[in-house]
């Protein structure tokens, strides 16, 4: 029988163990996921405006980040990583602002291309990968002639189909839009945010690529007109689940093995 002192030590140890956060599970070696993000220096620019943000790849829960300020990236470009654990992924963020004056218009553009390649290297079993998407998209314009357009699209290849997008426009001259459809209002705040989920099943030896493309651009062309993001644009893609799927025959064999083990244990005196 444990002494009172030992029982107390055991209880404190169990409480400490329960309080520890669970470590993320490592990816199966047969499920290979690589990501990359590239800041498009040829598309991006600023003129009488400011923009800044970051692209981040999380590997083993550790963020690797390249920032940009006024269309100049600082860090690796492209940013590349091979994911190792559940919860890994990539994120893109950005913010911008500018105002026109009698002497100058204000303009900016930001472009980032990102991709996630998923390979099932198993020669036997299919795999299932769940990718979580979390995004926030919010823009603002004011004055007689100003706009901001922020769009992120995600395509799956193959088959080359769009699987997710967010596209919002605030425009004081031509009207506002969400998802390519007109909404009430001319300028002012327009926003869209939420979560989504993609469940991908890959056969043995199969691969999929999720191609992401984010562009945000805007301009202010009359005195006292302005453009801005209400807060940082953000989109994050995370590996929520990834596992091999045993074939029914393998499951039946596993079940038979477990049943035989149970019978063997029952026979023991």
N, C-alpha and C positions, 0 to 999 in steps of 0.2 A: 504493500500500500504506500502511495506517495505521501510524504510528509506535507504539512501545511505550507512550508516554505517552498517545496518543489512544485506543489499544485499552483501556488501563486506565480512562480516563474513560468510554468507552462501556460497559464492563462494569459499572462502578459505577452509571451511569445506569440501565441495564437492571435491575439488582438493586433499585434504589430504586423503579423503576416497578412491578416485580413485587410489592414489599412493600406498596404502597399499597392500602387497602381499596377495593373497587369501589363506585362511587356507585350509588345506587338509580336505576332507570330511571324516567323520567317517564311518567305515564299518557297514553294516547292522548287527544287533545282531544275525540274523539267518545265517550269513556267518562267520564261525569260521576258522581262519587261524593261524596255529602254525608253527614255524620254529625252527630248531636246527642245530648246527654245532659242530662237534667233531673232534679235532685234534688227529690223529692216532699216539700215542706215540710208538706203537709197530712196525710201518712201518718206521717212520721217524728217520734219523740219519745224522750226519756230520762227516767227516774225512778229515782233512787238507782243510776244506772249511768253508764257512759261509752261513747261510740262516736266513731269518727273514720275518715277515709278520704279518697278523692279520686276524681274522674272526670277523665280526660285524653283529649284529642284530639291525635293526631300528624299534623301537616301538613308535608310536605316534610322529615320526620325531626325536626321541632322540636315538642316537647310543649307543649301549652297546657292548664293544669290549674286546676280549681276544687276546693278542699278543703272538708271539713266537719268540725266538731268539736261533739260533743254536739247533733247535729241542726241546727246552724246553718251554712249554706254560706257560704264566703268566696270570691268571684270570680263570674264570669259564670254565670248560671243562667236559662235553659239555656245550655249550652256548645255552640257550633255551629262547624263547619269544613267546607271543601271540600278533599278529598284531592287531592294533586298527584303523588305518587310511589308506586311499589311499596314496600311496607313500612309505609305509613301506615295509620291505623286509630284505634280508641279502646280504652280500658281503664277498668275500674271496680275499686276496692279498698275494703276496709273491715275494721275490727276493733271488738270490743266486749267489755265486761266488767262484771260487777256481782255484788253479794252481798246476800242478805237478812239482816235482823237481827230481833230481837224487836219492834222498833218500826216497821220499814219493809220492804215488799216491794221488789224491784228489777225494773225492766222497761225495755225499749227496743224501738224499731223503726226500720228504715231502708228507704227505697224510692227506687229510681232507675230511670227509664225512659230507654232509649237506642235509637236507630234509625240504620240505614245505608241510604240510598236510592241505588240504582244505576240509571243511565239510559244506554241505548244511543242516542246522538243521531245515529248514522250512518243515512242513508236507504238504504244499499246493503248493508252487510255485517252479519251477526250478530257478537256478541262473546261471549267467555268470560271469566268472572271467578272466581277461586279465592279464597275467604275462609278463612283459617286461624283456629282457635279454640284458645286455651290457657287453662286454668283450674285453680284450686286452691280447694277448699272444705273447711274443717275447723272443727268446733265441739266444745264440751265443756260438760258440766254435772255438778254434784255436789250431794249432799245428798238430802233426802227428797222435795222437790218443786221441780224446776227443769227448764227446757228451752231449747233454741235451735233454730230452724228457718231454714235458709239455702237459698234457691231462686233460680235464674236460668233463664229460659226464653227461647227465640229462635224467633219465628214468621216465616214467609215469606209476604208478601202481594203479589200473588196467589200461590197460591190460598188463603191463610189457614190454612196447615198448620204445626204445630210441627216444627221441624227440629233442635232441640237443647235439652237441659235437664240441669241438675244440681240435685238436691233432697235434702238430708240433714237428719235430725232427731236430736238427742240429748235424751232425755227420761227423767228419773229415776223418773217415776211410771207412764207409759204405755208405755215401751219405745222403742227406737231404730228409725230407718228410713233407707233409701237408695233413692232413686228411687220413693218411695211404697210400698215393700215393707218389711215388718218384718224386722229382723235381730236377732241375739242381743244381749242386753245392755240394761241400764237405766241411761242416763246414761253418763258417761265420754266419751272421744274418739271421734268419728265423722268420717271424712274421705273425700274423693273428689277425684281430680285426673287430668289427662290432656290430650290434644290431639285435635282433630277438624278436619275440612275439608269445606267446602261448595263444589261446583263449579256455577256458575250460567251458563246459556246464554241470552242475550237476543237476540231478533230485532230487526231495525232498527226504531227508534222505541219499543221496549218498555222497561218499567221494573219493577224489583222493590224491595220494601222489606223489610229484616230488622228486625223489632221486638223489642227486648230488654227484659226486665222483671226487675229484681233486687229481692227483698225478703229481709230478714233481721230476725228478731224473736226475743225471748226474755223469760223471766221466771223469777224465783226467789221462792218464796212461803212458805218456812218457814225458821226460824232456822238459820243456817249453810249454807243452800243457795246455790249460785253458778252463774253462767253466764259463758261466755267463748267467743271464737274462739281456736283454737289458734295461729293466725297470721293474717295478713291474708287475707281473701277476695280473690280476684283472677280476673277474666275479661278476656281481651284478644281483640279481633277485628282481624285484619290482612289487608290486600290482598296476597296472595302472588303472584298472576299476574293480568293483565288485558290482553287483546289482541283485535283484530278478526280474524274468521275469513273469509278470501277465499272467494268462491263457486268451485265447481269450474271453471266457464267462465273465471273470471279467472285461476285457477291454470294452466289449459291455455294461455291467452294468454301468461302470463308465461313458461311453459316454452318456448313457440314462439319468443318474443323472445330468450330466452337461447340457444337452439339456433342461431338465425339469427346472433346475435353471434359465437358460437363458430365457425361456418362462415366468416364474414367474416374473422375473425382468422387462420384456417388458410390462406386464400387469399393473405394478404399474403406477399410474398417475404421 
